[in-house]
């Protein structure tokens, strides 16, 4: 459980520092025989800051509970 807790702490801190990321997708607009027109779109994938805090707190709880069992 300690390892999972450490991973969650690191992931939570990363989620707080990096609030999301952008992904580029390609969408087909027109397809007429040999003619094809595509459009590139940037989509933002983000999460609220408190989600990172919650993940980090769960990680701390797992690390602390793992130390109590030993």
N, C-alpha and C positions, 0 to 999 in steps of 0.2 A: 504494500500500500504506500510505502514511502516513495517508491519510484514514481508511481502514478501521481502522487501528491506533488512531487517536484515538477513533473511534466505539466501539471495543471497550473502551478504557480508561474512557470516560465510562459506558458500559453496565455495566461491572464495578463501578465505584464506586457506581452507583445500585443495583445488586443487593446490595451489601454494606449500604448504608444502608436500603434498602427491602426487607425480607425477604420480601415477598409482598403480595398484595392479596385482597380479598374480592369475590366476584361474587354478586349476588342472582339466583336462578333461580325460576321459577314452575313448579310441578308439579301436574298435574291429579290429584286424589285420587278424586273421585266425579263421574260424569257420568250422571245418570238423567234422560233426556228434557230438560226445560227447566231442571232443577236441575243446577248445576255447582258443585263445591267445589274450589277451588284452594288450594295451600299454597305460601308463599314460603319458600325455603331460602337460607341464606347458605353459600356454598362458599368455602373458603380455598384459594388457589392460591399455593403458596410454593416456595422453593428453599433449599438449604443455603447458609450464608454462604461456604463455601469455593468454591462455584461462581462467585460474583462475583469472588473473588480469582483464580481460574484464568482467567476471561475478561479481567480487567485485565492479568494477566501476559502472556497471548497478545498483547494490544494493545501492550504495551511492547516485546515481541519484534519485532512487525511494524514499529513506528516505528523501532527501533534498526537493524533490517536494512534499512529503507528509506533511512536516512541513510548507511549504509555503501556503498550502490550509487551514490549521487550523487557 
